Amino acid sequence: MRAEDRTVPAPSADEVKVEQKAIGFNYFDVLQRRGLISGNEPGRVMGIEGAGVVSAIGTNVTDFAVGDRVGYLRSQGAYAETRLIAADLLFPLPDDISFEIAAALTVKGFMAWLCAVRLFEVRVGQTVLVTTAAGGIGSLITRLAAHRGAHVIGMVGSAAKHAVAREYGAADVAVGLDGAIDMVARLTTGNGVDVVFDGIGADTADRLLAAGTVREGGTITSFGASSGWPKADPEAVARRRATVLAPQALAYLKSADELRVAMADVFTLYRSNAFGEIPLTRYALRDAAALHQDVERRTTAGISVLVP
Ligand SMILES: NC(=O)c1ccc[n+]([C@@H]2O[C@H](COP(=O)([O-])OP(=O)(O)OC[C@H]3O[C@@H](n4cnc5c(N)ncnc54)[C@H](OP(=O)(O)O)[C@@H]3O)[C@@H](O)[C@H]2O)c1
């Protein structure tokens, strides 16, 4: 990945031109750069979410005007100072939401809301395990679940991230999956947690089912694939009477209306302090390769944004 100068043409009829102010980093970007998602396309501009100001509109565009603040979350080509984007993929950005918070919350805040509110409503008194408590989505789920009154057990990959998970509201923190399995057994006297939110994927759900880490009738929400696509043995799921969910953001954001309503809900949640203060790590856009290296070394925590 390298920085290049390109000329951005005028928008076509259904597009707008956006001067970008903040760009969201997603683990998706790393998986895509490695060729694990959407193939290998030479010259591709990385990134799928950002926020900025409309600087030109196509002749058919009526929803947005020059000077509007906007955000988006599912359009390839975000790692850029200026970009073109279909107007249908934009949502209006309220004045009280900064560009950086929009870039931080658009995919990750939406996923946290989808997993911990819409698909499984975390409630007071429940016990929750978050397997990537120091990750972008995982840290927001941790905050949200703690805010809703759950007891959150956070799992991190290394002791260095212990404090981060606590800062996000995890009441107890375990290092590594074996540590988390032991901790859940101890804290729930062998019964297991009500729900697991898993960003690691691969065989994590199977290992948690085999260890009885999720309670009888409990739920595993596999939202991520940091170490491989998630899978769960149907027999093990059935034996535990468990529910396994594997939500994909885009399946819930198929139209401009769905996107705009969902983002309004996420920002309402943010204003209600459900995500608390969101600490951001900022990288200059030209240093995007350094950010990817840090993520692959697993030295980043929480949410990172690129600033043009
Ligand atoms: N379903 C969807 O629609 C959707 C949408 C967006 C993102 N995602 C997926 O959700 C996951 C999390 O995204 P994010 O933006 O929160 O990423 P992130 O901020 O980079 O967090 C990922 C976390 O996973 C852990 N991790 C990284 N590599 C790992 C490995 N090889 N094995 C085990 N753990 C590893 C790291 O925690 P430790 O170092 O503490 O272990 C890291 O904090 C990614 O897989 C992403 O692709 C899914």
The ligand as a MOL file (V3000), in Angstrom:
LIG
                    3D

  0  0  0     0  0            999 V3000
M  V30 BEGIN CTAB
M  V30 COUNTS 48 52 0 0 0
M  V30 BEGIN ATOM
M  V30 1 N -19.8190 -8.6590 10.4650 0
M  V30 2 C -19.5810 -7.4690 9.9530 0
M  V30 3 O -20.3670 -6.8890 9.2120 0
M  V30 4 C -18.3150 -6.7890 10.3230 0
M  V30 5 C -18.1920 -5.3990 10.2010 0
M  V30 6 C -16.9920 -4.8210 10.5630 0
M  V30 7 C -15.9480 -5.6030 11.0460 0
M  V30 8 N -16.0970 -6.9430 11.1390 0 CHG=1
M  V30 9 C -15.0380 -7.8190 11.6540 0
M  V30 10 O -15.0080 -7.6980 13.0570 0
M  V30 11 C -13.6850 -7.9530 13.5310 0
M  V30 12 C -13.2530 -6.8460 14.4620 0
M  V30 13 O -13.1820 -5.6360 13.7340 0
M  V30 14 P -12.5760 -4.3320 14.4300 0
M  V30 15 O -12.7580 -3.2200 13.4610 0
M  V30 16 O -13.1080 -4.2090 15.8040 0 CHG=-1
M  V30 17 O -11.0300 -4.7420 14.4560 0
M  V30 18 P -9.8350 -4.3510 15.4370 0
M  V30 19 O -10.1010 -3.0490 16.0860 0
M  V30 20 O -8.5660 -4.5220 14.7080 0
M  V30 21 O -9.9600 -5.4650 16.5700 0
M  V30 22 C -9.7070 -6.8070 16.3010 0
M  V30 23 C -9.1870 -7.4480 17.5690 0
M  V30 24 O -8.9950 -8.8240 17.2760 0
M  V30 25 C -7.8470 -9.2890 17.9220 0
M  V30 26 N -7.0570 -10.0030 16.9140 0
M  V30 27 C -6.3870 -9.4970 15.8710 0
M  V30 28 N -5.7990 -10.4770 15.1740 0
M  V30 29 C -6.1220 -11.6160 15.7920 0
M  V30 30 C -5.8140 -12.9840 15.5440 0
M  V30 31 N -5.0720 -13.3720 14.5240 0
M  V30 32 N -6.3270 -13.9010 16.3900 0
M  V30 33 C -7.0780 -13.5230 17.4460 0
M  V30 34 N -7.3980 -12.2440 17.7100 0
M  V30 35 C -6.9280 -11.3160 16.8880 0
M  V30 36 C -7.0990 -8.0900 18.4740 0
M  V30 37 O -7.2050 -8.1090 19.8880 0
M  V30 38 P -6.0560 -8.6580 20.8420 0
M  V30 39 O -4.7170 -8.2900 20.2500 0
M  V30 40 O -6.3500 -8.0780 22.1660 0
M  V30 41 O -6.2870 -10.1310 20.8380 0
M  V30 42 C -7.8720 -6.8750 18.0240 0
M  V30 43 O -8.0610 -5.9720 19.0720 0
M  V30 44 C -12.8010 -8.0930 12.2860 0
M  V30 45 O -12.6250 -9.4630 12.0090 0
M  V30 46 C -13.6380 -7.4390 11.1980 0
M  V30 47 O -13.3440 -7.9520 9.9260 0
M  V30 48 C -17.2700 -7.5400 10.7930 0
M  V30 END ATOM
M  V30 BEGIN BOND
M  V30 1 1 1 2
M  V30 2 2 2 3
M  V30 3 1 2 4
M  V30 4 1 4 5
M  V30 5 2 4 48
M  V30 6 2 5 6
M  V30 7 1 6 7
M  V30 8 2 7 8
M  V30 9 1 8 9
M  V30 10 1 8 48
M  V30 11 1 9 10
M  V30 12 1 9 46
M  V30 13 1 10 11
M  V30 14 1 11 12
M  V30 15 1 11 44
M  V30 16 1 12 13
M  V30 17 1 13 14
M  V30 18 2 14 15
M  V30 19 1 14 16
M  V30 20 1 14 17
M  V30 21 1 17 18
M  V30 22 2 18 19
M  V30 23 1 18 20
M  V30 24 1 18 21
M  V30 25 1 21 22
M  V30 26 1 22 23
M  V30 27 1 23 24
M  V30 28 1 23 42
M  V30 29 1 24 25
M  V30 30 1 25 26
M  V30 31 1 25 36
M  V30 32 1 26 27
M  V30 33 1 26 35
M  V30 34 2 27 28
M  V30 35 1 28 29
M  V30 36 1 29 30
M  V30 37 2 29 35
M  V30 38 1 30 31
M  V30 39 2 30 32
M  V30 40 1 32 33
M  V30 41 2 33 34
M  V30 42 1 34 35
M  V30 43 1 36 37
M  V30 44 1 36 42
M  V30 45 1 37 38
M  V30 46 2 38 39
M  V30 47 1 38 40
M  V30 48 1 38 41
M  V30 49 1 42 43
M  V30 50 1 44 45
M  V30 51 1 44 46
M  V30 52 1 46 47
M  V30 END BOND
M  V30 END CTAB
M  END
